[in-house]
Amino acid sequence: MIHFAKPLIGVEEAEALRQTVLSGWVTQGPKTLEFEQEFSRKTGAIFSCAVSNGTAALILGLKAVGVQPGDVVITVSHSFIATANAIRFCGAEPVFVDVDSESFNINPSQIESLLQSDCDRHDDGIYYRNVREIAIGDSPLKWFYSLKSSKKIGKVSAILPVHQYGMPCDMKRILEIANCHKIPVVEDAACALRSEVSMNKGKDWEQIGKPHGRVACFSFHPRKIITTGEGGMLTTAEPDLDKAFRLSRHHGMNVSDFSRNKSDEIVIEEYLSTGNNYKLSDLHASMGIEQLKKLGKIVEMRRKIGIFYKNLLADFPWIKVQKEGDGFRTNYQTFPVLLSKDTPFERNKLMQNLLVQGIATRRANINAHEELPYKPQKWSLPVSETLSKRGIALPLYPELTEEEAQKCVDAIKEFYEKRSQT
């Protein structure tokens, strides 16, 4: 079986877990702090805060930059549904824009168009004009109308670009737009660890997660670049935001369990804000430390296979691959391809045929606006819908061999040729 994804895990992670278990400290503690420090070193971030998963990171990041109930956040529908759901868990609502047909990432021109054409400027910010049209179904905004609240709703309180499949977004253009309108940017970097972006046409390169917006949010799910089983991280350059993350991940408590435990004097904790339990345990962190040691090797192996795929598919005019433009370096977290509309078969039939041959694939990604919680709303997102309908993610993981990648491409070619003859 050629798996779709497979993390690079070995005896090093097992031994690290064993040592942490035997230490007696298994909740958030010294290993979590070490993991955070090493993550900052790897990404160039000033502050890194570990949390229980990537969704928790998104929620904390959005709330920290000021997203409040009744607000809206500009983002893409073409992403794992956690992107949209995190906005709703802040009491806000996503406003979807389409993705670019080459990079498959959020289209900056669409952000600019929406802010200019569909929003009104007030003294306290920019407001989305069509808020009544999206305050339906499961949207938390509808309660403001049902309660006849006097609160002015629909304020654009953040832009949430997604570095899709590990490909960096056009952060230079996004930040220019955001800064012009004084809107904070939170990066959904769940897939983008060790991806790189240049803000000066290739003269200098920086890690995604520096961050370039005010916050970047990562995931350590087994499908991501490194894994802790479940886990997430927030990075920022702002000490006030880092403090807010640390309060919110631990019930609003002003001192961590680890700090209190190692103190020579009694510590009476205080609860300074309403928080939640989004802590990452030392068990997860100890695994993450070992994974970070392999980060360079993992991305090198992924890039090798990703480039190999691109070369193999270069002669397939009916297949389009994600474009890595100047100033962007992907980590190849996922290898999506888009089938031409003239392809003589449905995408799902190809996926089933590959599965029968022992090759696991996935659809490229979902569109939140086509899933039940968001379906009552009406959005025009043609590129996103095309990608979701005709996009396939091919197997890609560090230990995938060139022979296995070749087998995948040969199977696709064979299926195409057979269907073309019927």
Protein Blocks (a to p, Z undefined) as FASTA:
>chain_A
ZZfbdcdddfklmmmmmmmmmnopabdcfklmmmmmmmmmmnopabdcddfbfklmmmmm
mmmnopaehiacdddfbdcfklmmmmmmnopacddddddfklopacfklmmmmmmmmccc
dfkbccdfklmmmmgcjbfklmmmmnopabdghiafbdcdddehhiacdfklmmmmmmmn
opacdddfklmgoiacdfegolaccdehkamblbdcddfbfklmbdehiacddddfbfkl
mmmmmmmmngopabdfklmmmpcbdcddddfbdcddfbdcfklmmmmmmmmmmmmmmmmm
mmmmmmmmmmmmmmmmkbccddddehiacehlaacddddfklgbdfklmmmmmmmnopac
ddfbdcfklgmklmmpccddfklmmmmmmgccddddfklcfklmmmmmmmmmmmmmmmmm
ZZ
